[in-house]
Amino acid sequence: MELTSPGVTTLRRDPDQAATGAGGAGGGGDAETADVALAASGDGRAFERLYRGHVARVHSLARRMIGPEAADDVTQDVFVRAWTKLATFRGEAAFGTWLHRLAINVILARRTSLGTERGRYHDGEDVLDAVPSRPVANELSLDFQEAIGRLPDGAREVFVLHDMEGYKHDEIADMLGIVPGTSKSQLHHARMALRKHLDR
């Protein structure tokens, strides 16, 4: 793939690299690149292979950012949007990177449409006090996911995007329409709240 032209922002790493050859991509970018080209020309089977290769990651992102109750609908919206916008994919970054950014935009638009912007950013470290204290070790991962889900929306978004998805504060600020300082502050408060919760 060609490098982007100056002035076009791209991520420094492809989030799909962590999912070594997930799904139908077969570990090689060539098969996925071919499927993207076929799908862009209207090949539904090629798009289905792309869907199978990326749906788990998109659903996981949606579940962490907007909650399990809306994750299925949002995931479906992401892939409907991807199908309609596939012709705009220019191959300047990996398809997974493009889809990931599209997913974040759909999730944030859904949050706005649900009217949950009010009270998104909290400075307190007591936001998880109502969550039951730490369970036995084999339930710790589930407890951590629940605790993330109970963070205030803004803190959860920043925590997921920074600590789980690897975005930088400048990128997060651009995505969320905030300043980098707010992103850093929300990350700090999210980490403190989670640490306090898990130390109980």
C-alpha positions as CSV (number, residue, x, y, z in Angstrom):
1,M,0.0,0.0,0.0
2,E,1.2,3.5,-0.7
3,L,2.0,6.0,1.9
4,T,-0.5,8.8,2.4
5,S,0.1,12.2,1.0
6,P,1.2,15.0,3.3
7,G,-1.7,16.5,5.3
8,V,-3.6,13.2,5.5
9,T,-3.6,11.8,9.0
10,T,-3.0,8.1,9.5
11,L,-2.5,5.9,12.5
12,R,1.1,4.9,13.3
13,R,0.1,1.3,13.8
14,D,-2.6,-0.9,12.3
15,P,-4.9,-2.1,15.1
16,D,-5.5,-5.3,13.2
17,Q,-1.8,-6.3,13.8
18,A,-2.7,-7.4,17.3
19,A,-5.3,-9.8,15.9
20,T,-2.7,-11.8,13.8
21,G,-4.6,-12.8,10.7
22,A,-8.0,-12.8,12.4
23,G,-10.9,-14.4,10.6
24,G,-11.0,-14.9,6.9
25,A,-8.0,-12.7,6.2
26,G,-5.8,-15.8,6.4
27,G,-3.0,-13.8,7.9
28,G,-2.1,-12.2,4.6
29,G,-3.0,-8.7,3.5
30,D,-3.1,-9.8,-0.2
31,A,-6.3,-11.9,0.2
32,E,-8.0,-9.1,2.2
33,T,-6.9,-6.5,-0.4
34,A,-8.4,-8.6,-3.1
35,D,-11.6,-9.0,-1.1
36,V,-11.8,-5.2,-0.6
37,A,-11.5,-4.6,-4.3
38,L,-14.1,-7.3,-5.1
39,A,-16.5,-6.0,-2.4
40,A,-16.1,-2.4,-3.7
41,S,-17.3,-3.6,-7.1
42,G,-20.4,-5.2,-5.5
43,D,-19.2,-8.7,-4.6
44,G,-21.3,-9.7,-1.6
45,R,-19.4,-12.8,-0.8
46,A,-16.1,-10.9,-0.6
47,F,-17.8,-8.4,1.8
48,E,-19.0,-11.3,3.8
49,R,-15.4,-12.6,4.2
50,L,-14.4,-9.1,5.3
51,Y,-17.3,-9.1,7.8
52,R,-16.3,-12.4,9.2
53,G,-12.7,-11.3,9.6
54,H,-13.5,-8.1,11.5
55,V,-16.9,-8.5,13.2
56,A,-15.6,-9.8,16.5
57,R,-13.2,-6.8,16.9
58,V,-15.8,-4.2,15.9
59,H,-18.4,-5.8,18.3
60,S,-15.8,-5.8,21.1
61,L,-15.1,-2.2,20.5
62,A,-18.8,-1.3,20.5
63,R,-19.5,-3.3,23.6
64,R,-16.7,-1.5,25.5
65,M,-17.5,2.0,24.3
66,I,-21.3,2.0,24.2
67,G,-22.4,-1.0,26.3
68,P,-23.6,-4.5,25.6
69,E,-27.2,-3.5,25.1
70,A,-26.4,-1.5,22.0
71,A,-23.4,-3.4,20.7
72,D,-25.2,-5.6,18.3
73,D,-27.1,-2.8,16.6
74,V,-24.1,-0.6,16.4
75,T,-22.0,-3.4,14.9
76,Q,-24.6,-3.9,12.2
77,D,-24.6,-0.1,11.6
78,V,-20.9,-0.1,11.2
79,F,-20.9,-2.8,8.5
80,V,-23.9,-1.3,6.7
81,R,-21.9,2.0,6.6
82,A,-18.8,0.2,5.5
83,W,-20.7,-1.4,2.6
84,T,-22.0,1.9,1.4
85,K,-18.7,3.7,1.9
86,L,-16.4,1.0,0.5
87,A,-15.9,2.9,-2.7
88,T,-14.3,5.7,-0.7
89,F,-11.6,3.4,0.7
90,R,-8.4,4.5,-1.0
91,G,-6.0,1.9,0.4
92,E,-3.8,4.4,2.1
93,A,-4.0,2.4,5.3
94,A,-5.0,-1.2,6.0
95,F,-8.7,-2.0,5.6
96,G,-8.9,-2.9,9.3
97,T,-7.6,0.6,10.2
98,W,-10.2,2.3,8.0
99,L,-13.0,0.1,9.4
100,H,-11.8,0.7,13.0
101,R,-12.0,4.5,12.5
102,L,-15.4,4.2,10.8
103,A,-16.6,2.1,13.7
104,I,-15.5,4.7,16.2
105,N,-17.3,7.4,14.2
106,V,-20.5,5.4,14.1
107,I,-20.3,4.7,17.9
108,L,-19.7,8.3,18.7
109,A,-22.6,9.4,16.4
110,R,-24.9,6.8,18.1
111,R,-23.9,8.2,21.5
112,T,-24.7,11.7,20.4
113,S,-28.1,10.6,18.9
114,L,-29.0,9.0,22.2
115,G,-28.4,12.3,23.9
116,T,-25.8,11.1,26.3
117,E,-23.4,13.9,25.9
118,R,-24.4,15.6,29.2
119,G,-22.3,14.6,32.2
120,R,-19.8,12.5,30.2
121,Y,-16.7,13.9,31.8
122,H,-16.2,13.3,35.5
123,D,-13.3,14.2,37.7
124,G,-14.0,12.0,40.7
125,E,-12.4,8.7,41.5
126,D,-15.5,7.4,43.3
127,V,-17.5,6.7,40.1
128,L,-17.2,3.0,40.6
129,D,-18.1,2.9,44.3
130,A,-21.5,1.4,43.6
131,V,-19.9,-1.6,41.7
132,P,-19.5,-4.7,43.9
133,S,-15.9,-5.2,45.2
134,R,-13.4,-7.5,43.6
135,P,-14.6,-11.1,43.0
136,V,-12.5,-14.3,43.1
137,A,-9.6,-14.5,40.7
138,N,-11.3,-16.4,37.9
139,E,-14.0,-13.7,37.7
140,L,-11.5,-10.8,37.6
141,S,-11.6,-10.3,33.9
142,L,-15.4,-10.2,33.8
143,D,-15.3,-7.8,36.8
144,F,-12.8,-5.6,35.0
145,Q,-15.1,-5.4,31.9
146,E,-18.1,-4.6,34.0
147,A,-16.1,-1.9,35.8
148,I,-15.0,-0.4,32.4
149,G,-18.7,-0.4,31.4
150,R,-19.7,1.6,34.4
151,L,-17.2,4.4,33.9
152,P,-18.7,7.7,32.9
153,D,-19.0,7.8,29.1
154,G,-16.2,10.2,28.5
155,A,-13.7,8.4,30.8
156,R,-14.7,5.0,29.3
157,E,-14.2,6.3,25.7
158,V,-10.8,7.7,26.5
159,F,-9.7,4.7,28.4
160,V,-10.8,2.3,25.7
161,L,-9.3,4.3,22.9
162,H,-5.9,5.0,24.7
163,D,-5.2,2.0,26.9
164,M,-7.0,-0.7,24.9
165,E,-6.9,0.5,21.3
166,G,-3.5,2.3,21.4
167,Y,-4.5,5.8,20.1
168,K,-2.6,8.9,21.2
169,H,-4.1,11.7,23.1
170,D,-4.0,14.0,20.1
171,E,-5.9,11.4,18.0
172,I,-8.4,10.9,20.7
173,A,-9.0,14.6,21.1
174,D,-9.6,14.9,17.4
175,M,-12.1,12.0,17.5
176,L,-14.0,13.1,20.5
177,G,-13.9,16.9,19.8
178,I,-12.0,17.7,23.0
179,V,-8.6,19.1,23.8
180,P,-5.7,16.7,24.5
181,G,-5.6,17.9,28.1
182,T,-9.1,16.7,28.7
183,S,-8.2,13.3,27.2
184,K,-5.2,13.0,29.6
185,S,-7.4,14.0,32.5
186,Q,-10.1,11.6,31.7
187,L,-7.6,8.8,31.3
188,H,-6.1,9.6,34.7
189,H,-9.5,9.5,36.4
190,A,-10.5,6.3,34.6
191,R,-7.3,4.6,35.7
192,M,-7.6,5.8,39.3
193,A,-11.3,4.7,39.5
194,L,-10.4,1.3,38.1
195,R,-7.5,0.9,40.4
196,K,-9.5,1.9,43.4
197,H,-12.3,-0.5,42.4
198,L,-9.9,-3.5,41.8
199,D,-8.0,-2.8,45.1
200,R,-11.2,-3.2,47.2
